[in-house]
Amino acid sequence: MTESTRLDEFVFARRGELLAVPALALAAWGSPSAFSIAVGLPLAFVGEAVRAWAVGYSGVTTRGDTVTAPALVTAGPYAYVRNPLYVGNFITAAGFALAFTGHNSAAKRFLLVAGSLGIMLGVYAVVVPHEERYLRATFGEAFEAYADAVPRVLPLTEPAGSQRGSYDPAVIGRAESRTFVTFGAMLAVLAWKAFRA
């Protein structure tokens, strides 16, 4: 195993903890305003809705410490973009970053927003290729055809390719319990900071 592979596996296994760093920074140093909450919070909810939609297709395997996929899912949000979970996470993070920083100085707001989103991009720059190597090795030509038809992070306006997979809303509660707790905690901290100001 190469050093690069070890790093990829480490980042993938610890992606939750790594992505908690921006949330903690916003909770610690953010200073929300009514306007920033009104702008950012709807965006955060949109991101979580995208994530939940994707989980309804991908199921509970998205929570593991190692990459696994019982099937190549290409339906639902996966027909528009190959990484809808991460697109949803990024939208949510952008929403919370905006919501938390309304009363921060311009420099501090820039550092918090750019730093938060930069950390996410850094983590996903490792995680996405790591996952795609697994999918390519596991599904071969089917994944290659999918990757040729559907972009990695910038969604199409129309669904592409043959769509495989089905939506199961029952899996969302099981797969997303940790995400919902984190989202709720961020809402609670945001409310506390807003009312304290």
Buried (B, 14 or more C-beta within 10 A) or exposed (E): EEEEEEEBBEBBBEBEEBBBBBBEBBBEEBBBBEEBBEBBBEBBBBBBEBBBBBBBBBBEBBBEEEBEBEEBBBBBBBBBBBBBBBBBBBBBBBBBBBBBBBBBEEEBBEBBBEBBBEBBEEBBEBBBEBBBEBBBEBBEEBBEBBBEBBBBBEBEEEBBBEBBBEEEEEBBEEBBEEBEEBBEEBBEBBEEBBEEE
